[in-house]
Amino acid sequence: MTQTKLQSRSSVDRFSPINLKPVQDDAWSSIFKPPLNETVEEKRDRLARQQEAQRISREIDEGILESKKLFDKKKKAIKVLLLGQAESGKSTMLRNFQLAFCPTYFHGEALIWKTIIQLNLIGSVKKLLSIVEDELETSGPRSRSPTGSTSSSLSDHHRRTRMRLLPLLSMETNLVRQLLPEHYDPSRTPEICVRAGSGWKTVLEKVTLERRVLPTGQRRPMTNDGRSKDDPTLVLAASKDDIVSLWEDQSVREVLKRRGVRLEDSPGFFLTDTARIATVDYEPTEEDIVRARLRTFGVEEHRFLQDNGSEWYIYDVGGSRSMRPQWVPYFDDVQAIIFLAPLSFNQVLEEDRQVNRLEDSIYLWKEVCSNPLLARANIILFLNKMDILQKTLAAGIKVATYVPSYGSTPNDVENVTKYFKEKFRAYHKRLSPRPRTFFCHETSAIDTKATQAVLAGVRDGILRHHLEELNVI
């Protein structure tokens, strides 16, 4: 019995304060522990390492604190998502927002957008040359139309014009490869596209700003007037007459009509502005910048500080099918969604030619309305590209041909818009997890004045809803 008590006491005594000893095998302490027989130089080095470790530790703590402050600040900001399929006009609407509420920033990027506009023009010329080449190969210069007329056939004149314009295409390929260098394939990526966060604006600054110096100290290759050789301005100016001649050529117009090609309906179309844009002293207008087409891969975050002090974050997300899974992480804590749905009832998706564009927009709308993560967000519908709808209907294209349920309803803008607006409204009411107001605006994003008026009303409505959620009003 006595032996057991002694054993118990000795086991307890091992952990008593009296018997506690410094831990000798602590890895962290051993780093800064003075070694035996430490010299003065070794001590100085050890203390320097210790001070450096303390400095890094302080920086990490300060970084964590700063990140927390930014996170808390961002939580109070207004977050808006721009959603819609590819080519629905999201980026164009974003530039309208910048023009309306951050004009200094908007105009500060004019030179960058100048190059994009020039590339848009070259892209349209490329499509036109492709059609001309195909027509020359398939029909030949002496082919006749079914009526026996030769007025729509192309000739050696068109072949020579095409040859003179080919240098534009190599310049476009070189520039686009710089914007999206990884795995670039011109045949698979026919339009200008950039990856979000890739520094594409810096690439374009090197093209547009004169006499940039490379890291090696060498200057970029320059033309005689000090322009970068990547700058398409001079080549476009030299090609202006040929571009105008080809686009206005009656035979070419007849070929386009016969093939059902309407280049003027495609985004980033500037062929009718060639005489103004293809000049040495061209400066883009506000409307030019808004109309410019640039496809974006990934998600771009844009921060806006309003005059009233409110901070806004607008997220422009890629709308192609492969990029839609990336939307979900941005659904959390979003105050509003601006959903762009062009009434393109006679067009199909670029990535799937079997899917009607308008059907795809309605499908996306149903998915967004029913998503529980967005139950508290206002969803604002923009029936966009109303100008294209008006041209389509004016050309005699019938909605009932593509949407049989439209029936015998008059084929005019007012009735077509009303029909599809009610469709979107019905899905919004039926699928929303909780009751919310249906907001709908008819827009043409390239009409900057009208769009800015709409955006001003939308901004005020979003801000009011945000303040109500915070119980401020």
TANOR-V379330 format. One record per backbone hydrogen bond with DSSP energy under -0.5 kcal/mol. NH is the residue of the N-H (numbers start at 1). CO is the residue of the C=O. E is the energy in kcal/mol with one decimal. If there is no record, write none. Layout:
BEGIN
NH_CO_E / NH_CO_E
END
This chain:
BEGIN
5_1_-2.2 / 6_2_-2.0 / 7_3_-2.2 / 8_4_-2.4 / 9_5_-2.9 / 10_6_-2.6 / 11_7_-2.0 / 12_8_-2.2 / 13_9_-3.2 / 14_10_-1.1 / 15_12_-1.8 / 16_13_-1.2 / 19_16_-1.3 / 20_16_-0.7 / 20_17_-0.6 / 27_25_-0.5 / 30_26_-2.0 / 31_27_-0.9 / 31_28_-0.7 / 32_28_-0.7 / 32_29_-0.6 / 33_29_-0.8 / 38_35_-1.0 / 43_39_-2.2 / 44_40_-2.2 / 45_41_-2.1 / 46_42_-2.4 / 47_43_-2.6 / 48_44_-2.0 / 49_45_-2.3 / 50_46_-2.1 / 51_47_-2.5 / 52_48_-2.4 / 53_49_-2.3 / 54_50_-2.2 / 55_51_-2.3 / 56_52_-2.5 / 57_53_-2.3 / 58_54_-2.3 / 59_55_-2.5 / 60_56_-2.4 / 61_57_-2.4 / 62_58_-2.8 / 63_59_-2.6 / 64_60_-2.5 / 65_61_-2.3 / 66_62_-2.7 / 67_63_-2.6 / 68_64_-2.1 / 69_65_-2.1 / 70_66_-2.5 / 71_67_-2.5 / 72_68_-2.7 / 73_69_-2.4 / 74_70_-2.7 / 75_71_-2.1 / 76_72_-0.9 / 76_73_-0.5 / 77_73_-0.6 / 77_74_-0.7 / 78_311_-2.8 / 79_77_-0.5 / 80_313_-2.9 / 81_336_-2.1 / 82_315_-2.6 / 83_81_-0.7 / 83_338_-2.3 / 86_319_-0.8 / 88_85_-1.4 / 93_89_-2.2 / 94_90_-2.2 / 95_91_-2.1 / 96_92_-1.7 / 97_93_-2.0 / 98_94_-2.4 / 99_95_-2.5 / 100_96_-2.2 / 101_97_-2.4 / 102_98_-2.6 / 106_102_-2.1 / 107_103_-2.7 / 108_104_-1.6 / 109_105_-0.7 / 109_106_-1.1 / 110_107_-1.5 / 113_109_-2.0 / 114_110_-1.6 / 115_111_-1.2 / 116_112_-1.4 / 117_113_-2.7 / 118_114_-2.3 / 119_115_-2.3 / 120_116_-2.4 / 121_117_-2.3 / 122_118_-2.3 / 123_119_-2.5 / 124_120_-2.0 / 125_121_-2.2 / 126_122_-2.5 / 127_123_-1.9 / 128_124_-2.3 / 129_125_-2.9 / 130_126_-2.0 / 131_127_-1.9 / 132_128_-2.3 / 133_129_-2.8 / 134_130_-2.3 / 135_131_-2.5 / 136_132_-2.5 / 137_133_-2.1 / 138_134_-2.4 / 139_135_-2.4 / 140_135_-0.9 / 140_136_-0.6 / 143_140_-1.2 / 145_149_-2.7 / 148_145_-2.3 / 153_150_-1.1 / 158_155_-0.6 / 159_155_-1.6 / 160_156_-2.7 / 161_157_-2.1 / 162_158_-2.3 / 163_159_-2.0 / 164_160_-2.0 / 165_161_-1.3 / 166_162_-0.7 / 166_163_-0.8 / 168_165_-1.3 / 169_165_-0.6 / 169_166_-1.2 / 170_166_-1.2 / 171_167_-1.7 / 172_168_-2.1 / 173_169_-2.5 / 174_170_-2.1 / 175_171_-2.2 / 176_172_-2.9 / 177_173_-1.9 / 178_174_-1.2 / 179_175_-1.5 / 180_176_-2.2 / 181_178_-0.5 / 184_181_-1.2 / 188_185_-1.0 / 189_185_-2.1 / 194_295_-2.5 / 196_297_-3.2 / 198_195_-1.9 / 202_199_-0.5 / 203_199_-1.4 / 204_200_-1.9 / 205_201_-2.0 / 206_202_-1.5 / 207_203_-0.8 / 208_204_-2.5 / 209_205_-2.7 / 211_226_-0.7 / 214_218_-2.9 / 217_214_-2.1 / 220_212_-1.6 / 223_227_-2.7 / 226_223_-1.9 / 228_207_-0.6 / 229_221_-1.9 / 231_228_-1.8 / 236_232_-2.5 / 237_233_-2.3 / 238_234_-2.3 / 239_235_-1.2 / 240_236_-0.6 / 240_237_-0.7 / 243_239_-2.4 / 244_240_-2.6 / 245_241_-2.5 / 246_242_-2.5 / 247_243_-2.5 / 248_244_-2.3 / 249_245_-0.7 / 253_249_-2.2 / 254_250_-2.1 / 255_251_-1.9 / 256_252_-2.4 / 257_253_-2.3 / 258_254_-2.5 / 259_255_-1.9 / 260_256_-0.5 / 260_257_-0.9 / 261_256_-2.6 / 262_260_-0.5 / 265_262_-1.7 / 266_263_-1.6 / 268_291_-0.7 / 269_266_-0.6 / 270_268_-0.6 / 273_270_-1.7 / 274_271_-1.5 / 276_273_-1.0 / 277_273_-2.5 / 278_274_-2.9 / 279_277_-2.2 / 282_279_-1.2 / 289_285_-2.1 / 290_286_-2.2 / 291_287_-2.1 / 292_288_-1.2 / 294_292_-0.5 / 295_192_-2.2 / 297_194_-2.9 / 300_316_-2.4 / 302_314_-2.3 / 304_312_-2.8 / 306_304_-0.6 / 306_310_-2.8 / 309_306_-1.9 / 312_304_-3.3 / 313_78_-3.0 / 314_302_-2.9 / 315_80_-2.6 / 316_300_-2.6 / 316_314_-0.6 / 317_82_-1.1 / 317_315_-0.7 / 318_298_-1.1 / 323_320_-1.4 / 324_320_-0.8 / 324_321_-0.7 / 326_323_-1.5 / 327_324_-2.0 / 328_325_-0.6 / 330_327_-2.0 / 331_328_-2.3 / 334_331_-1.2 / 335_79_-1.7 / 336_79_-1.5 / 337_378_-2.8 / 338_81_-3.0 / 339_337_-0.7 / 339_380_-2.8 / 340_83_-2.8 / 340_338_-0.6 / 341_339_-0.5 / 341_382_-2.9 / 343_384_-1.0 / 344_342_-1.9 / 345_343_-1.5 / 347_344_-1.4 / 349_352_-0.7 / 349_355_-2.3 / 355_352_-1.9 / 356_354_-0.5 / 357_347_-2.9 / 358_344_-0.8 / 360_356_-2.1 / 361_357_-2.2 / 362_358_-2.3 / 363_359_-2.3 / 364_360_-2.4 / 365_361_-2.5 / 366_362_-2.2 / 367_363_-1.9 / 368_364_-2.5 / 369_365_-2.7 / 370_366_-1.8 / 371_367_-0.7 / 371_368_-0.7 / 374_371_-1.5 / 375_372_-1.4 / 377_374_-1.2 / 378_335_-2.1 / 380_337_-3.6 / 380_378_-0.6 / 381_379_-0.6 / 381_439_-2.7 / 382_339_-3.1 / 383_381_-0.6 / 383_441_-2.7 / 384_382_-1.5 / 386_443_-1.9 / 388_385_-0.5 / 389_385_-1.7 / 390_386_-2.2 / 391_387_-1.8 / 392_388_-2.6 / 393_389_-2.5 / 394_390_-2.2 / 395_391_-1.4 / 396_393_-1.7 / 397_392_-1.5 / 401_398_-0.6 / 402_398_-0.5 / 402_399_-1.5 / 403_399_-2.9 / 406_403_-2.4 / 407_404_-1.5 / 409_406_-1.4 / 412_410_-1.4 / 416_412_-2.6 / 417_413_-2.6 / 418_414_-2.1 / 419_415_-2.4 / 420_416_-2.0 / 421_417_-2.5 / 422_418_-2.0 / 423_419_-1.3 / 424_420_-2.4 / 425_421_-2.5 / 426_422_-2.4 / 427_423_-2.0 / 428_424_-2.2 / 429_425_-2.3 / 430_426_-2.4 / 431_427_-2.6 / 432_428_-1.3 / 433_369_-0.6 / 439_379_-0.9 / 439_437_-0.6 / 441_381_-2.6 / 443_383_-2.1 / 443_441_-0.6 / 447_444_-2.9 / 448_446_-1.2 / 451_447_-2.4 / 452_448_-2.5 / 453_449_-1.6 / 454_450_-1.9 / 455_451_-2.8 / 456_452_-2.1 / 457_453_-1.5 / 458_454_-2.3 / 459_455_-3.2 / 460_456_-2.1 / 461_457_-2.0 / 462_458_-2.6 / 463_459_-2.6 / 464_460_-2.3 / 465_461_-2.2 / 466_462_-2.4 / 467_463_-2.4 / 468_464_-2.0 / 469_465_-2.1 / 470_466_-1.6 / 471_468_-1.3 / 472_467_-2.8 / 473_467_-0.8
END
